Amino acid sequence: MAANKPVMKMPELLVFVKALATGFVGAEVWRAAFYLGTNFALTLSTAALYMNVGWMLLGVPICLIYAIKRGAHIAATRIIHSQRIDLLATIAIGLWANDLAAPWLANLHTAVKHGNPYWAPAIFLLFCAMLLSPIVQQYRVTRTKKTQPQLYFLADEEISREDEDLLASSAQAKSFAETVLTSGVHAGLIFGVDGPWGIGKTSFIKLAEHYWESAKDKVVVCRFEPLRYASEPDLTERLIRDLSAAIQREVFAPEFRPAASRYSRLVKGKADLSFLGFKLSLEPSQETVDELLEDIDEVLKRIQRRVIIVIDDLDRLDAKTTNNVLFATRRTLKLSQATYVLCYDTEMLAANKEEGSRAREFLEKFVTVKLSLFVDSSSIRDFLKRDWQRQENQLGSIPSDTMLKLNAVLSELADILDGDLAAKYLPLVGDMRKVKRFVNAMLLMQLDKSDLGRTDFNKSDLINLVLLHLHYPGLFRQIYAEETEGRCGIFSVRREYKEHNFTFENSTEFPQV
């Protein structure tokens, strides 16, 4: 059976209308500026040369600085690389159309020519003030000295550079990024990054994005965060809009936005407009979803870019919203130039027995390549013993006595993770998020004001109590209520005299806790 030949697509009329209007309006603005400038120049004929040069030195630098700050040179480079001769020709036609329409605008041109000559400096100064305002504001912000923040606690923030990687996951992230890039373009190719909360999925993807930036001429990375749009009824529309914004930032593709807008209108269905009590219903176009997705895919092929769509925090959504995100992803699988990377925790998705199991089955059906993330306990031990010093330079406001005592406690915890009890402690301190919570809890205790040497428990006891406080607060409160201020509760060890020897045993109620 012969393959269907691709059908030639109609040009986006709105794109060419905008180009035509740009040429027409640009020519009219230039004509008005010429008339106003010529009229005002007559009043400067007797002025000194330095005054005439001063006007130019005032306006030209402001325009250049504003254009550079706004990234006009980058946008111009994208337009040149697009090689859109057709749009350039349309702008030229707009310039010509302005000349053809000049007789119709003769009255307006005459009014501008014979107007007050001081309209020119008034408009010029207003224009300079408008451009100068954001430049001055940005200068005042950048002039402020940036000092390294002195923190009292460790912040749980994702990383994006290799020098911030404390778990030695940058090599794995680079390998994953290379795999995604070399996998080629396949419709429906979906990568899954599976790992529990706190394992560093977001940081892992940030490191991969850092590698993808080196291939900007080949790929466009679109980061879609459904948690921000969980309340919206149709996440497919939001996904297409974010994809459109990401592409517009990287390449010049004017046809993409109209195609995405038509898709958005089709998804919303009939729209009702109300004016002075009259209602008007607007029906969407007769195009189907598949046809519009083909138009979007055609634009991606034309700009010769592959799109990597990263969907993070799936496991933080409720089960119903997760299924909506997966359905939105499935609806856009027709985009042959798109590769999807989903980040999730399978166990959290399966927490809800009904909807969660459906989401889990849905993932298993169309995630074609799955990568599971694990944290090696040796990395945690290295952080507690050695890499902790790398974080210490951010904690300049902490007293040195506190740091010394904290280092001793962290070294004790590292020894525990290196022993036979490691498997029991890893669920409590098995990732960087939990380790930072533990460190912050220790800092909150103000160790510099306490002397552990005068107490009857060692560092291991302190570690156990802090872990109980963080993960089992109810049990910790019960211990605090029964074992403080000289009280002896069910958690106290009893001294028993048996068989001519003293032994220590738990209370009879302790096994029931």
Sequence and secondary structure as in RCSB ss.txt:
>XXXX:A:sequence
MAANKPVMKMPELLVFVKALATGFVGAEVWRAAFYLGTNFALTLSTAALYMNVGWMLLGVPICLIYAIKRGAHIA
ATRIIHSQRIDLLATIAIGLWANDLAAPWLANLHTAVKHGNPYWAPAIFLLFCAMLLSPIVQQYRVTRTKKTQPQ
LYFLADEEISREDEDLLASSAQAKSFAETVLTSGVHAGLIFGVDGPWGIGKTSFIKLAEHYWESAKDKVVVCRFE
PLRYASEPDLTERLIRDLSAAIQREVFAPEFRPAASRYSRLVKGKADLSFLGFKLSLEPSQETVDELLEDIDEVL
KRIQRRVIIVIDDLDRLDAKTTNNVLFATRRTLKLSQATYVLCYDTEMLAANKEEGSRAREFLEKFVTVKLSLFV
DSSSIRDFLKRDWQRQENQLGSIPSDTMLKLNAVLSELADILDGDLAAKYLPLVGDMRKVKRFVNAMLLMQLDKS
DLGRTDFNKSDLINLVLLHLHYPGLFRQIYAEETEGRCGIFSVRREYKEHNFTFENSTEFPQV
>XXXX:A:secstr
            HHHHHHHHHHHHHHHHHHHHHHHHHHHHHGGGTTS HHHHHHHHHHHHHHHHHHHHHTTHHHH
HHHHHHHT HHHHHHHHHHHHHHHHTGGGGHHHHHHHHTS TTHHHHHHHHHHHHHHHHHHHHHHHHHS      
 SS       SGGG SSS HHHHHHHHHHHHHT   TT EEEEE  TTS HHHHHHHHHHHHGGGTTTEEEEEE 
GGGGTTSS HHHHHHHHHHHHHHHHS  TTHHHHHHHHHHHHH  EEEEETTEEEEE   S  HHHHHHHHHHHH
HHHT EEEEEE  GGGS HHHHHHHHHHHHHTTT TTEEEEEEE HHHHTTSTTHHHHHHHHHHHH  EEEE   
 HHHHHHIIIIIHHHHHTT TTS HHHHHHHHHHHHHHHHHHTSTTHHHHHHHHSSHHHHHHHHHHHHHT GGG 
 GGGSSS HHHHHHHHHHHHH HHHHHHHHHHHSTT   TTSEEEEEETTEEEEEE TTGGG 
